[in-house]
Amino acid sequence: MGRGTGRATGRLVRAVALGALVGAGLLGLGWLVWGAMSLPDGCAVERIAEHRAPDGARTLILYWHDCGATTDTSTRAALLPGHTPDPPPAEADILRLRGRHDLRARWINPTTLELTLPAGELAADAVVLRETRRDGVGILYPLTLTPPEYPQ
């Protein structure tokens, strides 16, 4: 084997190594971008349940939202038109509670929704957001969920 063949092999090895390094970098960058897009606020979302309205026009998603060790987990209900994106956007939330709760839901009819919790489960300061109407849907809370008090 001549001296020129060794140089060509060395260049080929360097080119392959450089290609692998660039490919791994692009793969890592793609993974980071995909991860950032799948969790817009960097928090984990775990679906509890999904309930389609009787007419199929809306979907209610019950889920836990967890942003790690420095914040509390929250239990949320989101009301969305038609198809349900994953994770649900925060602006779709109709109920937010501090902590993990056994939230239950049922559609009474296409324009009335009922959300309940087992009796005695909810601390007085747990309610962060509670809407009673959204996009033509009335939201009932048979177990009283007191809205937060805001400073005047």
C-alpha positions, 0 to 999 in steps of 0.5 A, a space after each residue: 500500500 502506497 503512501 498516498 493511500 494512507 493519506 486518503 484513508 486518514 482524510 476519509 476517517 476525519 471526514 466521517 468523524 466530523 460528519 458524525 459529530 455534526 450529525 450528533 449535534 444536529 440531533 441534540 439540537 432537534 431534541 431540545 427544540 422538540 422538547 421545548 415545543 412539547 412542553 411550552 412552559 417547561 412543566 409536565 402535564 399528566 392527563 386524568 381524563 377527557 370528556 367529550 360534550 354530548 354533541 361533540 362540539 367541546 372537550 373537557 380535559 382534567 389534568 395535573 400540571 407539575 413544574 418541579 420541586 420548587 412549585 406545587 402540582 396543580 389540578 386543572 380542568 380545561 374546556 376546548 372546542 372540538 379536538 384537544 391539543 396536548 398539552 392543553 393551553 393554560 388559557 383554556 383552563 376553567 378551574 385550577 386547584 393547588 395540589 393533586 385532587 380527585 376531580 370528577 366531571 360529567 356533561 349534563 347536556 351540551 351546554 352544562 358541565 358539572 365538576 365535583 370533588 370528594 367531600 372534605 378534600 379541598 383546603 380553603 385556599 386551594 382554589 386559584 381559578 374557578 369560572 362559572 361560564 365559558 363559551 356558552 357552557 354553564 359550569 356547576 360546582 355542587 361541592 362549593 369551590 370558593 374563588 380566591 379573594 383578591 386584594 381591593 
